[in-house]
Amino acid sequence: MNASTPALPPRVSRRLVDTRFGQIHCRIAGPAQDANAPALILFHINQQSSALGIELLEALAGDVHAVAMDYPGCGMSDHIPFQPSIADYADCGAEVMQALGFARYVAMGEATGAAVAAEMSARHRAAVQAAVLVNCPIYKDNQQAHEVHRPLKDTLRPADASGFPTTRTLEFMREKDPTHAPMHPDQSWMDRINVAQLETGRDRWQALDALNAYDIKAGLEAIPCPTLLLMGEHFHYTALLEQYTSRLQHLAQAHVIQNARFCMVWEKAGELAGHVRPFLTQHRPT
């Protein structure tokens, strides 16, 4: 390669994995020459897909085997004819990691994905060595969760007359729904969000309804392994940080990421990787 030629980002490959939930689409990156490098599975925000995790996979790929999967019904995974639970998503992730040959790994997720990572750590404790929770939501109860998310279904996620989602613009997000956008959204982010909405189609509420039905407080208390908590400075639940630290029995580290809000896995991938990499090294299985 010519010295003036910029280096290409680490290659992110794609796989379809057979599970009892159908074929699950994954994006995978990691050090090809080190089979013993730590492994991580990344769970995405509801109504999104693993496409929002590409930057983080690239940032970790030098020394971590990182897998980002699309939930059943999301991205390029098969759709399912029933309402899944957070436990279903966690079990699906465990099947994916087993099929890919990873016996021990870290569970990581943002927003709804943080709930999936928490549940996975409790349900599959023999496999999950640590948990990384990014912008984890917390609610008083399930009723509050439904009320908090009601505007998403009412006005903030538009649809056509048949109920199929329609695309949004950056201007729409900045004006109508800034709390669910990064601090500095660009067209790349907006395009990926729009594509993810169309891929999910009329099933787009499945992950949100799964989160609404999930007891997030009990889920946090049940995490049995070392936990890294990463919250955006301007994320709408960061003000409740003490509630998280009081419930996480095995909290190892907690960091507030400055000048960050939602979609940190996309906007702050390099900074998140800077926290995740040493945490993985510290908590590798012996």
BELJO-V286684 format. One record per pair of residues at least 12 apart in sequence whose C-alpha atoms are under 7 Angstrom apart, sorted by the first residue. I is the first residue (numbers start at 0). J is the second residue. Records with the same first field share a line. If there is no record, write none. Layout:
I=J + J
This chain:
8=57
9=57 + 60
10=28
11=26 + 27 + 28
12=26 + 27 + 28
13=25 + 26 + 27
14=26
16=95
18=91 + 94
20=71 + 79 + 91
21=77
22=76 + 77
23=69 + 71 + 76 + 77
24=68 + 69 + 75 + 76
25=66 + 67 + 68 + 69
26=49 + 66 + 67 + 68
27=65 + 66 + 67
28=56 + 57 + 60 + 64 + 65 + 66
29=60 + 61 + 62 + 63 + 64 + 65
30=60 + 61 + 62 + 63 + 64
36=62 + 63 + 64
37=63 + 64 + 104 + 279 + 283
38=63 + 64 + 65 + 104 + 105
39=64 + 65 + 66 + 104 + 105 + 106 + 107
40=65 + 66 + 67 + 105 + 106 + 107
41=66 + 67 + 68 + 106 + 107 + 108
42=67 + 68 + 107 + 108 + 109 + 112 + 115
43=108 + 109 + 111 + 112
44=109 + 110 + 111 + 112
45=111 + 206 + 207
46=195 + 196 + 199 + 203
47=192 + 195 + 196
48=69 + 73 + 74 + 195
49=67 + 68 + 69
50=191
51=191 + 265
52=67 + 264 + 265
54=265 + 268
55=264 + 265 + 268 + 269 + 272
58=268 + 269 + 272
59=272
70=88
72=199 + 202
73=198 + 199
74=195 + 198 + 199
75=198
82=205
83=205 + 209
84=209
85=115 + 209 + 210 + 213
86=118
88=115
89=115 + 116 + 118 + 119
90=119
102=126
103=126 + 127 + 128
104=126 + 127 + 128
105=127 + 128 + 129 + 130
106=120 + 127 + 129 + 130 + 131
107=130 + 131 + 132
108=131 + 132 + 133
109=132 + 133 + 134 + 135
110=133 + 134 + 135 + 136
111=210
113=132 + 133 + 135
114=135 + 215
116=130
117=130 + 218 + 219 + 222
118=218
120=222 + 223
121=221 + 222 + 223
128=224 + 284
129=224 + 225 + 226 + 282
130=224 + 225 + 226 + 227
131=226 + 227 + 228
132=227 + 228 + 229
133=228 + 229 + 230
134=229 + 230 + 231 + 234
136=236
137=215 + 216
141=211 + 212 + 214
144=211
145=211
155=175 + 176
162=201
163=200 + 201
164=196 + 197 + 200
166=193
167=193
168=189
169=189
178=261
179=261
180=261 + 262
181=259 + 260 + 261 + 262 + 263 + 266
182=259 + 260
219=246 + 247
220=246 + 247 + 248
223=249
224=249
225=249 + 250 + 251
226=249 + 250 + 251 + 252
227=250 + 251 + 252 + 253
228=252 + 253 + 254
229=253 + 254 + 255 + 256
230=254 + 255 + 256
231=255 + 256 + 257 + 259 + 260 + 261
232=255 + 256 + 257 + 258 + 259 + 260
233=258 + 259 + 260
234=260 + 261
